[in-house]
Amino acid sequence: MKVAPSILACDFTRLSEEIRQVEEAGADLIHLDIMDGMFVPNLTFGPVIVEAVRKIASRELDCHLMIINPEKYLDRYIKAGCDWISIHFESTDQTEACLKRIRDAGKKAGLAISPATPFVYVESYLPRLDYLVVMSVNPGFYGQKFLVETLPKIAEARAAVARHNPKCLIQVDGGIYGHNAQTVCDAGCDIVVAGAGIFKTKDYRRAIEDLRCSKA
């Protein structure tokens, strides 16, 4: 299972060092949580920070857009250096066009769904996805408790991916630590996003190894 550390939980006064440390510890992707203060109550950062991270990181950048009307900003994030871009199903009425724009730019296209959104709402998009993001906390803040009720949704998504697009990866984001990573993996996860589960530990390598579970 791939591990994508979310820099939202890192020490931003040591951003460059933090990114290099998690890469040396075995991170597969660098995850950027981009929030606009409207789709979610929190406000994080925009394309300028993405550009800075792109200059620092050697891993691909996985950008999770928690923003209203992402179609207005996609070109900026593409230009800033995002390699993987996920938009929220709940954030736009132009989902199809957004996914096409991302893929036409040669980037990996992802679609994220919040805990309250039934999986069936997004199943028809699977053939056009490189990855599906199942939120296991309510989007907006790191450090929340994992919602166990999202496990059946992960399993449902795993079964649907096998039917519609076996190449589509399933990413699970929120509240994942070493003690519950295997449960998420067993449900069907391919990529785990972790913020506090990595950056709030003393040993990044050990934390990443604990998150990198094997499917049964």
DRENDO-1510 file (C-alpha; in Angstrom, 1 decimal, always signed):
<recs>
REC; n; res; u; v; w
REC; 1; MET; +0.0; +0.0; +0.0 .
REC; 2; LYS; +1.3; +3.4; -0.9 .
REC; 3; VAL; +1.7; +6.2; +1.7 .
REC; 4; ALA; +1.1; +9.9; +1.0 .
REC; 5; PRO; +2.1; +12.1; +4.0 .
REC; 6; SER; -0.1; +15.2; +4.2 .
REC; 7; ILE; +2.1; +18.3; +4.8 .
REC; 8; LEU; -0.9; +20.1; +6.4 .
REC; 9; ALA; +0.3; +18.4; +9.6 .
REC; 10; CYS; +4.0; +19.3; +9.2 .
REC; 11; ASP; +6.0; +22.1; +10.8 .
REC; 12; PHE; +5.7; +24.8; +8.2 .
REC; 13; THR; +8.7; +26.7; +9.7 .
REC; 14; ARG; +10.7; +23.7; +8.5 .
REC; 15; LEU; +8.8; +22.9; +5.3 .
REC; 16; SER; +11.8; +21.9; +3.2 .
REC; 17; GLU; +13.3; +19.8; +5.8 .
REC; 18; GLU; +10.0; +18.1; +6.7 .
REC; 19; ILE; +9.4; +17.1; +3.0 .
REC; 20; ARG; +12.9; +15.7; +2.6 .
REC; 21; GLN; +12.6; +13.8; +5.8 .
REC; 22; VAL; +9.4; +12.0; +4.9 .
REC; 23; GLU; +10.8; +11.3; +1.4 .
REC; 24; GLU; +13.8; +9.7; +3.0 .
REC; 25; ALA; +11.5; +7.8; +5.3 .
REC; 26; GLY; +9.8; +6.2; +2.3 .
REC; 27; ALA; +6.9; +8.4; +1.3 .
REC; 28; ASP; +5.4; +7.5; -2.1 .
REC; 29; LEU; +3.6; +10.8; -2.7 .
REC; 30; ILE; +3.5; +14.2; -1.1 .
REC; 31; HIS; -0.1; +15.1; -0.3 .
REC; 32; LEU; -1.3; +18.7; -0.3 .
REC; 33; ASP; -4.7; +19.6; +1.2 .
REC; 34; ILE; -5.9; +22.7; -0.5 .
REC; 35; MET; -8.9; +24.4; +1.2 .
REC; 36; ASP; -10.6; +27.6; +0.3 .
REC; 37; GLY; -12.6; +28.5; +3.5 .
REC; 38; MET; -15.9; +28.0; +1.6 .
REC; 39; PHE; -16.2; +24.4; +0.6 .
REC; 40; VAL; -14.7; +23.6; +4.0 .
REC; 41; PRO; -14.4; +26.0; +7.0 .
REC; 42; ASN; -10.6; +26.0; +7.0 .
REC; 43; LEU; -8.3; +27.9; +4.7 .
REC; 44; THR; -4.8; +26.5; +3.9 .
REC; 45; PHE; -2.8; +27.5; +0.8 .
REC; 46; GLY; -2.9; +28.0; -2.9 .
REC; 47; PRO; -0.7; +27.6; -6.1 .
REC; 48; VAL; +2.2; +29.6; -4.7 .
REC; 49; ILE; +2.9; +27.0; -2.0 .
REC; 50; VAL; +2.4; +24.2; -4.5 .
REC; 51; GLU; +5.1; +25.8; -6.7 .
REC; 52; ALA; +7.4; +26.0; -3.7 .
REC; 53; VAL; +6.8; +22.4; -2.7 .
REC; 54; ARG; +7.4; +21.3; -6.3 .
REC; 55; LYS; +10.9; +22.8; -6.1 .
REC; 56; ILE; +11.6; +20.9; -2.9 .
REC; 57; ALA; +9.9; +17.5; -3.4 .
REC; 58; SER; +11.3; +14.7; -5.5 .
REC; 59; ARG; +8.1; +12.7; -5.2 .
REC; 60; GLU; +4.9; +13.4; -7.2 .
REC; 61; LEU; +2.5; +15.9; -5.7 .
REC; 62; ASP; -1.0; +14.7; -4.8 .
REC; 63; CYS; -3.2; +17.7; -4.6 .
REC; 64; HIS; -6.6; +17.4; -3.0 .
REC; 65; LEU; -8.7; +20.4; -4.0 .
REC; 66; MET; -11.3; +21.1; -1.3 .
REC; 67; ILE; -12.5; +24.1; -3.1 .
REC; 68; ILE; -15.8; +25.4; -4.6 .
REC; 69; ASN; -15.9; +25.4; -8.4 .
REC; 70; PRO; -12.5; +23.8; -9.0 .
REC; 71; GLU; -13.0; +24.3; -12.8 .
REC; 72; LYS; -12.1; +28.0; -12.3 .
REC; 73; TYR; -8.7; +27.1; -10.8 .
REC; 74; LEU; -7.5; +23.8; -12.3 .
REC; 75; ASP; -5.2; +25.5; -14.8 .
REC; 76; ARG; -3.4; +27.3; -12.0 .
REC; 77; TYR; -2.8; +24.1; -10.0 .
REC; 78; ILE; -1.7; +22.2; -13.1 .
REC; 79; LYS; +0.8; +25.0; -13.9 .
REC; 80; ALA; +2.0; +25.1; -10.3 .
REC; 81; GLY; +3.2; +21.5; -10.5 .
REC; 82; CYS; +0.5; +19.1; -9.3 .
REC; 83; ASP; +0.9; +15.6; -10.6 .
REC; 84; TRP; -2.3; +14.1; -9.1 .
REC; 85; ILE; -5.3; +16.3; -8.7 .
REC; 86; SER; -8.6; +15.3; -7.0 .
REC; 87; ILE; -11.7; +17.4; -6.9 .
REC; 88; HIS; -14.7; +16.9; -4.7 .
REC; 89; PHE; -17.9; +15.5; -6.3 .
REC; 90; GLU; -19.9; +17.8; -3.9 .
REC; 91; SER; -18.0; +21.0; -5.0 .
REC; 92; THR; -19.0; +21.4; -8.7 .
REC; 93; ASP; -21.7; +20.6; -11.3 .
REC; 94; GLN; -18.9; +20.2; -13.9 .
REC; 95; THR; -17.3; +17.0; -12.7 .
REC; 96; GLU; -17.0; +15.5; -16.1 .
REC; 97; ALA; -15.3; +18.5; -17.6 .
REC; 98; CYS; -12.9; +18.9; -14.7 .
REC; 99; LEU; -11.8; +15.3; -14.9 .
REC; 100; LYS; -11.2; +15.6; -18.7 .
REC; 101; ARG; -9.2; +18.8; -18.2 .
REC; 102; ILE; -6.9; +17.1; -15.6 .
REC; 103; ARG; -6.3; +14.1; -17.8 .
REC; 104; ASP; -5.9; +16.2; -21.0 .
REC; 105; ALA; -3.0; +17.9; -19.1 .
REC; 106; GLY; -1.3; +14.6; -18.6 .
REC; 107; LYS; -2.1; +14.5; -14.8 .
REC; 108; LYS; -3.8; +11.8; -12.8 .
REC; 109; ALA; -7.5; +12.6; -12.2 .
REC; 110; GLY; -9.1; +11.8; -8.9 .
REC; 111; LEU; -12.6; +12.3; -7.5 .
REC; 112; ALA; -13.2; +12.7; -3.8 .
REC; 113; ILE; -16.3; +11.9; -1.8 .
REC; 114; SER; -17.2; +13.1; +1.7 .
REC; 115; PRO; -18.5; +10.6; +4.3 .
REC; 116; ALA; -22.1; +11.7; +3.8 .
REC; 117; THR; -22.0; +11.1; +0.1 .
REC; 118; PRO; -23.2; +7.6; -1.0 .
REC; 119; PHE; -20.7; +5.8; -3.2 .
REC; 120; VAL; -23.4; +5.1; -5.8 .
REC; 121; TYR; -23.4; +8.9; -6.7 .
REC; 122; VAL; -19.9; +8.6; -8.2 .
REC; 123; GLU; -19.8; +5.0; -9.5 .
REC; 124; SER; -20.5; +6.1; -13.1 .
REC; 125; TYR; -17.3; +8.2; -13.1 .
REC; 126; LEU; -15.0; +5.3; -12.4 .
REC; 127; PRO; -14.0; +4.6; -16.0 .
REC; 128; ARG; -12.6; +8.1; -16.2 .
REC; 129; LEU; -10.7; +8.1; -12.9 .
REC; 130; ASP; -7.1; +7.3; -12.1 .
REC; 131; TYR; -8.0; +7.2; -8.4 .
REC; 132; LEU; -11.0; +7.6; -6.1 .
REC; 133; VAL; -10.6; +9.4; -2.8 .
REC; 134; VAL; -12.8; +8.1; +0.0 .
REC; 135; MET; -12.8; +10.5; +2.9 .
REC; 136; SER; -12.8; +8.8; +6.2 .
REC; 137; VAL; -13.2; +12.1; +8.1 .
REC; 138; ASN; -15.3; +15.1; +7.3 .
REC; 139; PRO; -13.0; +17.3; +5.1 .
REC; 140; GLY; -11.6; +20.5; +6.5 .
REC; 141; PHE; -9.2; +19.7; +9.4 .
REC; 142; TYR; -6.5; +17.2; +10.1 .
REC; 143; GLY; -6.3; +15.2; +13.3 .
REC; 144; GLN; -9.9; +14.0; +13.3 .
REC; 145; LYS; -11.0; +10.5; +14.5 .
REC; 146; PHE; -11.4; +7.9; +11.7 .
REC; 147; LEU; -15.0; +7.2; +10.9 .
REC; 148; VAL; -15.4; +3.4; +11.0 .
REC; 149; GLU; -18.7; +3.7; +9.2 .
REC; 150; THR; -16.8; +4.6; +6.0 .
REC; 151; LEU; -15.3; +1.1; +5.9 .
REC; 152; PRO; -18.2; -0.4; +4.0 .
REC; 153; LYS; -18.0; +2.4; +1.4 .
REC; 154; ILE; -14.3; +1.5; +0.8 .
REC; 155; ALA; -15.3; -2.1; +0.3 .
REC; 156; GLU; -18.1; -1.1; -2.0 .
REC; 157; ALA; -15.8; +1.0; -4.0 .
REC; 158; ARG; -13.2; -1.8; -4.2 .
REC; 159; ALA; -15.9; -4.1; -5.7 .
REC; 160; ALA; -17.1; -1.5; -8.2 .
REC; 161; VAL; -13.5; -0.7; -9.3 .
REC; 162; ALA; -13.0; -4.4; -10.1 .
REC; 163; ARG; -16.0; -4.3; -12.4 .
REC; 164; HIS; -15.6; -0.9; -14.1 .
REC; 165; ASN; -11.9; +0.1; -14.0 .
REC; 166; PRO; -9.4; -2.2; -12.4 .
REC; 167; LYS; -6.6; +0.4; -12.9 .
REC; 168; CYS; -8.4; +2.9; -10.7 .
REC; 169; LEU; -6.7; +3.2; -7.3 .
REC; 170; ILE; -8.6; +3.8; -4.1 .
REC; 171; GLN; -7.1; +6.4; -1.7 .
REC; 172; VAL; -8.4; +6.8; +1.8 .
REC; 173; ASP; -7.9; +10.0; +3.6 .
REC; 174; GLY; -8.4; +10.9; +7.3 .
REC; 175; GLY; -7.7; +9.7; +10.8 .
REC; 176; ILE; -5.4; +6.9; +9.7 .
REC; 177; TYR; -2.6; +5.7; +12.0 .
REC; 178; GLY; -0.6; +2.6; +12.4 .
REC; 179; HIS; -3.2; +1.0; +14.7 .
REC; 180; ASN; -6.0; +1.2; +12.1 .
REC; 181; ALA; -4.1; +1.1; +8.8 .
REC; 182; GLN; -4.5; -2.7; +8.3 .
REC; 183; THR; -8.3; -2.4; +8.6 .
REC; 184; VAL; -8.4; +0.2; +5.9 .
REC; 185; CYS; -6.1; -1.9; +3.7 .
REC; 186; ASP; -8.3; -5.0; +4.2 .
REC; 187; ALA; -11.3; -3.0; +3.1 .
REC; 188; GLY; -9.6; -2.2; -0.2 .
REC; 189; CYS; -7.4; +0.8; +0.1 .
REC; 190; ASP; -4.4; +1.2; -2.3 .
REC; 191; ILE; -3.1; +4.6; -1.0 .
REC; 192; VAL; -3.4; +5.9; +2.5 .
REC; 193; VAL; -3.1; +9.6; +3.3 .
REC; 194; ALA; -1.8; +10.4; +6.8 .
REC; 195; GLY; -1.0; +13.8; +8.4 .
REC; 196; ALA; -0.8; +13.6; +12.2 .
REC; 197; GLY; -0.1; +9.8; +11.9 .
REC; 198; ILE; +3.3; +10.7; +10.4 .
REC; 199; PHE; +4.2; +14.3; +11.2 .
REC; 200; LYS; +3.2; +14.2; +14.9 .
REC; 201; THR; +5.4; +11.2; +15.5 .
REC; 202; LYS; +9.1; +11.1; +16.4 .
REC; 203; ASP; +10.1; +8.5; +13.9 .
REC; 204; TYR; +8.7; +9.2; +10.4 .
REC; 205; ARG; +10.2; +6.0; +8.9 .
REC; 206; ARG; +8.6; +3.8; +11.6 .
REC; 207; ALA; +5.3; +5.6; +11.1 .
REC; 208; ILE; +5.3; +5.1; +7.4 .
REC; 209; GLU; +6.3; +1.4; +7.8 .
REC; 210; ASP; +3.4; +0.9; +10.2 .
REC; 211; LEU; +1.0; +2.5; +7.6 .
REC; 212; ARG; +2.3; +0.4; +4.7 .
REC; 213; CYS; +0.1; -2.7; +5.3 .
REC; 214; SER; -0.3; -5.7; +3.0 .
REC; 215; LYS; -3.6; -6.8; +1.5 .
REC; 216; ALA; -4.7; -10.3; +2.6 .
</recs>
